[in-house]
């Protein structure tokens, strides 16, 4: 294989890499995908929700053929203190437009399926091998070094995740530091199909997505999440690494604490943990992204920092899908022109014209706003206090303003005004 030249070598068998491999092989290109895990999906992890709008054009009616878990029909958002929670819930009727839908997925199953589709299309896949370096000649990337072998190609697509050593070495991707990353830990807890339906008030293939802000991340930037699978739930915590020096609790300890919260503990009673995983999450947004293409190389997915945390939702998979699609389109365009220079690839231009960069630009100031500790400490406590004052009756009633105003005063009127103004400006 060392003597063979490929049209494209793809580093990483996540969503972006598999999508690119599938689309390029489908068009007849010689494609090699290299995955350092023992199999496609072995090391891939996310909260567990994919939005259909980006993958539906790639695989029409994909939910009918892909190993999805549940259709999300219930959205929940909770602000939690150590003992209390204030929860908002939205139950939605599934849209007839399939692009409007979203699903819970198991990345082990889903990514393995994507890898199978890529192989069926003609892509070659090597697993259990790490790409150590790129081959550069005359300023152009022309292959990779993996397993001690040189493997050559016209173009390399780097899609090896948030902690990409290749991107770090060559100044590609995004600025990787504690201020642009979070760490996520997750457990898969088996509960059984009937119990899932009873607890979350769903039926058939319906499911729920539930986000938690406040004590889930030890009152620092981050939060908890819960997604219902067919017979289990994905339960986890995300924590901003820039607060690691001030937190008195490790991230695994946060997860254990979260599991014992009064809002969560009854949900997982008698459940069995079947999987535990951890993952770096790129949350720096647009301002952390550096260079995403160069002569003979393209960066896609998490390696490019393409993740969007808007507070009430965290998106990465749909951005990964689209970046994989655009990476493939860029390679096909360059192949037709016989020119794999950065200008000919025009990957950055395609990204800029897509919803990926449009959304990242829209929320470019949001990471800074979400870095405000009051959002995860003072405000959950304020909301819990207001709810307690409204619903606990223990004597003569007081005017509503006398119940609410002291809670607002505790946070600070000016802080409320400033945070509201910054919040509006960030979106």
C-alpha positions in Angstrom: 0.0 0.0 0.0 3.0 2.2 0.6 3.6 2.3 -3.2 0.0 3.1 -4.0 -1.2 6.6 -4.5 -4.7 7.6 -3.6 -6.9 10.5 -4.7 -7.6 11.3 -1.1 -6.5 10.1 2.3 -8.9 10.8 5.2 -7.5 10.9 8.8 -10.2 10.0 11.3 -13.3 7.8 11.1 -15.8 10.1 12.8 -18.8 11.6 11.1 -17.0 14.2 9.0 -14.4 11.7 7.8 -16.9 8.9 6.9 -19.2 11.3 5.1 -16.2 12.6 3.0 -15.0 9.1 2.3 -18.5 7.9 1.2 -19.1 10.9 -1.1 -15.7 10.7 -2.8 -15.7 6.9 -3.2 -19.3 7.2 -4.6 -17.8 9.4 -7.4 -15.2 6.9 -8.2 -12.1 8.3 -6.4 -9.6 6.1 -4.8 -10.1 6.8 -1.1 -8.2 5.6 2.0 -9.7 6.3 5.5 -7.3 5.8 8.4 -8.9 5.4 11.9 -6.7 5.1 15.0 -9.5 3.3 17.0 -9.8 -0.5 16.7 -12.9 0.0 14.5 -15.0 2.8 13.2 -16.9 4.3 16.1 -14.7 2.7 18.8 -13.6 6.0 20.3 -16.2 8.4 19.1 -18.4 10.1 21.6 -20.9 12.9 21.8 -24.0 13.8 23.8 -26.0 11.8 21.4 -28.2 14.0 19.2 -28.1 14.6 15.4 -30.1 17.1 13.5 -31.4 15.7 10.2 -31.2 18.8 8.1 -27.5 18.3 7.0 -27.5 14.5 6.6 -30.9 14.1 4.9 -29.5 15.3 1.6 -26.7 12.8 1.8 -28.9 9.8 2.8 -32.5 10.6 1.9 -34.9 9.1 4.5 -31.8 8.3 6.6 -33.7 7.6 9.8 -35.3 4.6 8.0 -32.0 3.0 7.2 -29.5 4.3 9.8 -29.3 3.0 13.4 -31.0 5.9 15.1 -32.3 5.6 18.7 -35.3 7.9 19.1 -37.0 10.8 17.4 -36.8 13.8 19.8 -40.3 15.1 20.6 -39.7 16.5 24.0 -37.3 19.3 24.9 -36.4 20.1 28.5 -34.2 22.7 30.1 -33.5 22.8 33.8 -31.8 25.3 36.1 -30.6 23.3 39.1 -29.1 24.1 42.5 -27.7 21.5 44.8 -31.2 20.5 45.9 -33.8 22.2 43.6 -34.6 22.5 40.0 -36.7 24.8 37.8 -37.6 23.0 34.6 -39.2 24.2 31.3 -40.6 21.6 28.9 -41.6 21.8 25.2 -43.5 19.0 23.6 -43.5 19.2 19.8 -45.4 17.5 17.1 -43.0 15.9 14.6 -42.8 17.9 11.4 -43.7 16.4 8.1 -40.5 17.9 6.7 -37.8 15.4 7.5 -35.1 18.0 7.6 -36.8 19.6 10.7 -36.3 16.4 12.8 -33.6 15.4 15.2 -32.7 12.0 16.7 -30.8 10.5 19.5 -28.0 8.2 18.3 -25.3 6.0 19.6 -22.0 7.0 18.0 -20.6 3.5 18.2 -23.5 2.2 16.1 -24.0 5.3 13.9 -20.4 5.8 13.0 -19.9 2.1 12.3 -22.9 2.4 9.9 -21.3 5.4 8.2 -18.1 3.5 7.8 -20.0 0.6 6.2 -21.6 2.9 3.7 -18.2 4.4 2.8 -16.8 0.9 2.2 -19.8 -0.1 0.2 -19.2 2.9 -2.0 -15.6 1.8 -2.6 -13.5 3.4 0.1 -10.7 1.5 1.8 -10.6 1.7 5.6 -7.7 0.9 7.9 -8.4 0.8 11.6 -6.1 0.5 14.6 -3.4 2.7 13.1 -2.4 6.3 14.1 -1.4 8.9 11.6 1.8 10.4 13.0 2.5 13.1 10.5 1.8 14.7 7.1 4.2 14.4 4.1 5.0 17.8 2.7 7.0 18.5 -0.4 7.5 22.0 -1.9 5.0 23.5 0.6 2.2 21.1 -0.4 0.8 18.2 1.6 1.0 15.0 -0.5 0.3 12.2 2.0 0.7 10.9 5.5 3.0 8.8 7.6 1.1 6.1 9.5 2.3 2.9 11.1 5.8 3.7 9.9 4.7 3.8 6.3 4.4 6.7 3.8 1.0 6.8 2.1 0.6 9.3 -0.7 -2.4 11.1 -2.0 -3.4 14.3 -4.0 -5.1 15.6 -0.9 -5.5 14.8 2.8 -8.6 15.5 4.8 -7.9 15.8 8.5 -10.9 14.9 10.6 -9.3 13.2 13.6 -11.2 15.1 16.4 -10.8 18.0 18.7 -7.4 17.0 20.0 -5.8 16.7 16.6 -2.0 16.4 16.9 -1.7 17.1 13.2 -3.6 20.3 13.4 -1.5 21.4 16.4 1.7 20.6 14.6 0.9 22.5 11.5 -1.1 25.5 12.8 -4.4 24.2 11.4 -7.9 23.8 12.8 -8.6 25.9 15.9 -6.8 27.4 18.8 -6.6 24.5 21.3 -6.3 25.7 24.9 -8.4 25.6 28.1 -10.4 28.7 27.1 -11.6 27.1 23.9 -12.3 23.6 25.1 -14.5 21.7 27.5 -14.4 18.1 28.6 -17.4 15.9 28.5 -18.0 12.7 30.4 -20.9 10.4 29.7 -22.5 7.2 30.9 -24.9 5.0 29.0 -27.4 3.7 31.6 -29.7 0.8 30.6 -33.2 1.2 31.9 -35.4 -0.8 29.5 -37.8 0.4 26.8 -40.9 0.4 29.0 -39.3 2.4 31.8 -38.0 5.0 29.3 -41.5 5.5 28.0 -43.0 5.7 31.5 -40.4 8.1 32.9 -40.2 10.5 30.0 -43.9 10.3 28.9 -43.0 9.1 25.4 -44.2 6.2 23.2 -43.1 4.3 20.2 -39.8 5.8 18.8 -40.4 9.1 20.5 -37.7 10.5 22.8 -36.5 13.4 25.0 -33.6 15.8 25.1 -32.9 17.4 28.5 -30.2 20.0 29.4 -29.2 21.1 32.9 -27.4 24.3 33.9 -26.1 25.1 37.4 -24.8 22.6 39.9 -24.4 19.9 37.2 -21.1 21.5 36.3 -20.3 22.6 39.9 -21.8 26.0 39.2 -19.2 26.8 36.5 -19.5 27.0 32.7 -20.9 23.8 31.4 -23.9 21.7 32.3 -25.5 18.3 32.3 -27.3 16.5 29.5 -29.7 13.6 29.1 -30.9 11.9 25.9 -33.2 9.0 25.7 -32.1 6.0 23.6 -34.2 3.0 22.7 -33.7 1.2 26.0 -31.2 3.4 27.7 -30.3 7.0 28.4 -27.1 9.0 27.7 -26.3 11.0 30.8 -23.3 13.3 31.1 -21.7 16.5 32.2 -19.7 19.1 30.2 -17.2 21.3 32.0 -15.3 24.3 30.7 -11.6 23.6 31.1 -10.7 27.2 31.9 -12.3 26.8 35.3 -10.4 23.6 36.2 -8.1 25.6 38.5 -11.0 27.1 40.6 -13.2 24.0 40.8 -13.0 21.9 43.9 -14.4 18.9 42.0 -13.1 16.7 39.2 -15.3 16.2 36.2 -15.9 12.5 37.0 -17.0 13.6 40.5 -19.3 16.1 38.9 -21.0 13.3 37.0 -21.4 11.3 40.1 -22.8 14.3 42.0 -25.2 15.0 39.0 -26.4 11.4 39.1 -27.3 11.9 42.8 -29.2 15.1 42.2 -32.9 14.9 43.3 -34.0 15.7 39.7 -31.9 12.9 38.3 -31.5 10.1 40.9 -35.1 8.8 40.6 -34.7 8.6 36.8 -31.8 6.2 36.9 -32.9 4.1 39.9 -31.9 0.4 39.3 -30.3 1.4 36.0 -27.1 -0.4 34.9 -24.2 1.6 33.5 -23.0 -0.2 30.3 -20.7 2.4 28.8 -18.4 5.2 30.1 -16.6 7.7 27.9 -14.9 11.1 27.9 -14.2 13.6 25.1 -12.7 17.0 24.4 -15.4 19.4 23.2 -14.3 22.4 21.1 -16.4 25.3 22.3 -14.4 28.3 21.4 -16.6 29.2 18.4 -15.7 31.3 15.4 -13.0 33.3 17.2 -11.0 30.2 18.0 -10.8 28.9 14.4 -7.5 29.4 12.6 -6.7 27.9 9.2 -8.9 25.2 7.8 -7.2 24.4 4.5 -3.8 24.7 2.8 -2.1 23.3 -0.3 -3.2 19.7 -0.4 -5.0 19.6 3.0 -8.5 20.2 4.4 -9.6 20.2 8.1 -13.2 19.1 8.9 -15.4 18.3 11.9 -14.2 18.7 15.5 -10.6 19.1 14.3 -11.7 22.3 12.7 -13.4 23.5 15.9 -16.9 23.2 14.3 -19.1 23.0 17.4 -21.8 25.4 18.5 -22.9 25.8 22.1 -25.9 28.2 22.3 -26.8 27.4 25.9 -30.0 25.6 25.3 -28.5 23.3 22.7 -25.1 22.0 21.7 -24.5 21.1 18.0 -21.5 19.4 16.5 -22.8 16.4 14.5 -24.7 18.4 11.9 -21.7 20.8 11.5 -19.5 17.7 11.1 -21.8 16.3 8.4 -21.8 19.5 6.4 -18.0 20.0 6.7 -17.6 16.4 5.4 -19.9 17.2 2.5 -18.1 20.4 1.6 -14.6 18.7 2.0 -15.7 16.1 -0.6 -17.1 18.8 -2.9 -13.8 20.8 -2.6 -11.8 17.7 -3.5 -14.0 16.8 -6.5 -13.6 20.4 -7.7 -9.9 20.3 -7.4 -9.7 16.9 -9.0 -11.6 18.1 -12.0 -9.2 21.1 -12.3 -6.1 19.0 -11.6 -5.0 21.5 -9.0 -5.0 20.8 -5.3 -3.7 24.2 -4.1 -5.6 26.0 -1.4 -7.2 28.4 -3.9 -8.4 25.6 -6.1 -9.8 23.6 -3.2 -11.9 26.6 -2.2 -13.0 24.8 0.9 -13.0 27.9 3.1 -15.2 29.7 0.6 -17.7 26.8 0.5 -17.7 26.8 4.3 -18.2 30.5 4.5 -21.3 30.2 2.2 -22.8 27.4 4.2 -25.0 27.4 7.4 -21.9 26.3 9.3 -20.1 29.6 9.2 -23.3 31.5 9.1 -24.3 30.0 12.5 -20.8 30.4 13.9 -20.8 34.0 12.9 -24.2 34.6 14.4 -23.1 33.3 17.8 -19.5 34.4 17.7 -19.8 36.4 20.9 -21.8 33.7 22.8 -18.8 31.8 24.2 -17.6 34.9 26.0 -21.2 35.5 27.3 -21.5 31.9 28.5 -18.2 32.4 30.4 -20.2 34.5 32.9 -20.3 32.5 36.1 -23.5 34.1 37.2 -25.4 32.1 34.5 -24.4 28.8 36.2 -24.4 30.0 39.9 -26.5 33.0 40.7 -29.2 32.7 38.2 -30.2 29.0 38.9 -30.3 30.0 42.6 -32.3 33.1 41.9 -34.9 31.1 39.8 -35.1 28.4 42.5 -35.6 31.0 45.2 -38.4 32.8 43.2 -40.2 29.5 42.6 -40.0 28.6 46.3 -41.4 32.0 47.4 -44.2 31.7 44.9 -45.3 28.2 45.8 -44.5 27.7 49.4 -47.3 28.9 51.6 -46.3 29.3 55.3 -48.3 32.3 56.6 -50.0 35.5 55.4 -49.5 36.1 51.7 -47.2 38.9 50.5 -47.3 40.9 47.3 -45.5 39.2 44.5 -43.1 42.1 44.1 -42.0 41.6 47.7 -41.2 38.0 46.9 -39.4 38.6 43.6 -37.5 41.8 44.2 -35.3 40.5 47.1 -34.1 37.7 44.8 -33.3 40.1 42.0 -31.5 42.4 44.4 -29.3 39.5 45.7 -28.0 39.1 42.1 -27.7 42.8 41.6 -29.9 45.0 39.4 -27.0 46.3 37.5 -25.7 42.7 36.9 -29.1 41.7 35.6 -29.2 44.7 33.2 -25.6 44.1 32.0 -26.1 40.4 31.6 -29.4 40.9 29.7 -27.7 43.4 27.4 -24.7 41.2 26.7 -26.9 38.2 26.2 -29.1 40.0 23.6 -26.0 41.3 21.9 -24.4 37.9 21.7 -27.3 36.4 19.8 
